[in-house]
Each structure stands twice: as structure tokens, then as C-alpha cells.
Amino acid sequence: MSSDKVFPDHLMERFRAEGIDPALFSGGDLGARMGITLVEASADKVVATMPVDGNRQPYGLLHGGASAVLAETLGSIGAMLHAGPGRYAVGVDLNATHHRSATEGLVTGTATPLHLGRTVATYDIVITDEKDRRVCTARITCNLRDQ
């Protein structure tokens, strides 16, 4: 599935107008399969939702790996937007702490930068349930490279 199917049209148009290829920072096929929907995107804040349904482990809880995918997607998008045209982000470290379970509804991930450098960007990602309770805290570090 293309990034156009995952992200709202107004964001895709903005990225294209800035000369950024939307395919470079999309959730890709995995993001589409997991139902990740981008709500807001800038180098300073990236927000997306993901359904719990379809992303559960055998005990009916949101799979920790699903939280990690959401976190890496958000941090990578932020890092790509920070890097700008002609550059791309590659995740080199991801860690996640799971605080509580989610069993239904949507979770929301919010990524904010901890460090925005010339060659490295690090983001803090907080994932919450529909009652705004923290489900997971993650951090990703991305190397920023020239295309």
C-alpha cells in the first residue's frame, strides 16, 4: 500500500510542495497493515493512531512489537522531516518500556525530539490509550544520511 493510503492528503501535498518524497518517510507496507494513521507531522511533533484490534498478542493485549513499530514509525518520520530534502533517516537504536496493557480501541503515539543534530536525531515517543493513560514509552535514535 502506498503512503498516500496511510497519511492524509493535506500532509502529502505539503511534503510534495517542500520537495520531500513522501515514500521516504511513510509507514510503508507494515504501517499500512497495522492501521497506523498519521494525524500530525513536523520535525517538532509527530502524532499517529493505531488500532489495538488486529495488533494483539495471544492473550488479547496490544502486542509490544506493535507499540515498537508505531514508535519507530513516528520517530523516523520526525527525523526524516528534520533531515530535509535529499537526506534520509535510518533507525540505529530503539527501546521501549511497556507500562500497561491496551485491549481495545485506538492507541495514540506522540513523538517529540530529544536531540536534533546534523547527523543524528533522537525522539521520545509516548503511546497512550483512549483514556490518555500511558501504555508505552519509547526512544529512537536515527542516523541522518545523504541520499
C-alpha positions in Angstrom: 0.0 0.0 0.0 1.3 3.4 -0.8 2.0 6.2 1.7 -1.0 8.1 0.2 -3.3 5.4 1.6 -1.8 5.8 5.1 -1.4 9.5 5.5 -3.9 12.3 5.0 -3.9 14.1 1.6 -3.2 17.5 3.0 0.1 16.2 4.6 1.1 14.5 1.4 0.5 17.7 -0.6 2.6 19.8 1.9 5.5 17.3 1.8 5.5 17.3 -2.0 5.4 21.1 -2.1 8.5 21.1 0.1 10.3 18.8 -2.3 10.2 15.8 0.0 9.3 12.4 -1.5 6.5 11.1 0.8 7.6 7.5 0.2 10.8 8.1 2.1 9.1 8.7 5.4 5.9 6.6 5.2 5.0 3.8 7.5 5.4 1.6 4.4 3.6 -1.7 3.9 4.0 -2.6 7.6 2.5 0.7 8.8 -0.5 0.2 6.4 -1.1 -3.4 7.6 -1.0 -2.3 11.2 -3.5 0.5 10.6 -1.2 3.4 11.5 -2.8 6.7 10.6 -0.8 9.9 10.7 -2.6 12.8 12.4 0.1 15.5 12.6 3.7 15.6 11.3 6.6 18.1 11.7 10.2 17.7 12.9 9.0 19.0 16.3 6.0 16.7 16.8 4.6 13.6 15.0 1.3 12.1 16.1 -0.5 9.0 14.8 -3.1 6.5 15.9 -3.1 2.7 15.6 -6.0 0.3 16.4 -5.5 -2.4 19.0 -7.7 -4.7 17.0 -5.5 -6.7 14.6 -2.4 -5.9 16.7 -2.9 -8.1 19.7 -0.8 -10.9 21.1 -2.3 -14.3 22.0 -3.6 -13.0 25.4 -5.7 -10.3 23.8 -3.4 -7.4 24.7 -1.7 -5.0 22.4 1.5 -6.7 21.2 4.6 -5.0 22.5 6.1 -5.3 19.0 3.1 -3.3 17.6 4.0 -0.5 20.0 7.6 -0.6 18.9 6.5 -0.4 15.2 4.4 2.6 16.0 7.2 4.3 17.9 9.8 3.6 15.2 7.5 4.9 12.5 6.8 8.1 14.3 10.4 8.8 15.3 11.7 8.0 11.8 9.1 10.4 10.2 10.2 13.2 12.6 13.8 12.5 11.9 13.2 12.5 8.1 11.4 15.8 8.3 14.2 17.2 10.4 16.8 15.9 7.9 15.0 17.6 5.0 15.1 17.1 1.2 18.0 14.9 -0.2 18.5 13.2 3.2 17.0 10.2 4.9 16.9 8.7 8.4 18.0 5.2 9.5 17.0 3.9 12.9 20.0 2.7 14.8 18.6 2.2 18.3 15.1 1.6 19.6 14.0 0.8 23.2 10.5 0.6 24.6 9.1 0.2 28.1 5.6 -1.1 28.4 3.7 0.4 31.3 0.2 -1.1 31.0 -1.9 -3.1 28.6 -4.4 -2.0 26.0 -7.1 -4.4 25.0 -9.4 -2.3 22.7 -9.8 0.9 20.8 -7.0 3.1 19.5 -3.7 4.0 20.9 -2.1 7.3 20.1 1.6 7.8 19.7 3.3 11.2 20.0 7.0 11.7 19.1 8.9 14.7 20.2 12.6 15.4 19.7 15.2 15.0 22.4 18.1 15.9 20.1 18.1 17.2 16.6 21.6 17.3 15.2 23.2 17.3 11.7 23.9 13.6 11.6 21.8 12.2 14.5 18.2 12.7 15.7 16.7 11.2 18.8 13.0 11.2 19.6 10.9 10.3 22.7 7.7 8.6 21.9 4.7 8.3 24.3 1.9 5.9 23.5 -1.4 6.3 25.3 -4.8 4.6 25.3 -8.1 6.3 24.7 -8.3 7.3 28.4 -4.9 9.1 28.0 -3.1 6.5 30.1 0.5 5.8 29.2 0.8 2.4 27.6 4.4 2.6 26.4 7.4 5.0 26.5 10.0 4.5 23.7 13.1 6.3 22.4 14.6 6.0 18.9 17.9 7.3 17.6 18.3 7.8 13.8 21.4 8.4 11.8 20.8 11.1 9.1 22.3 10.4 5.8 22.6 12.0 2.3 20.8 10.2 -0.5 
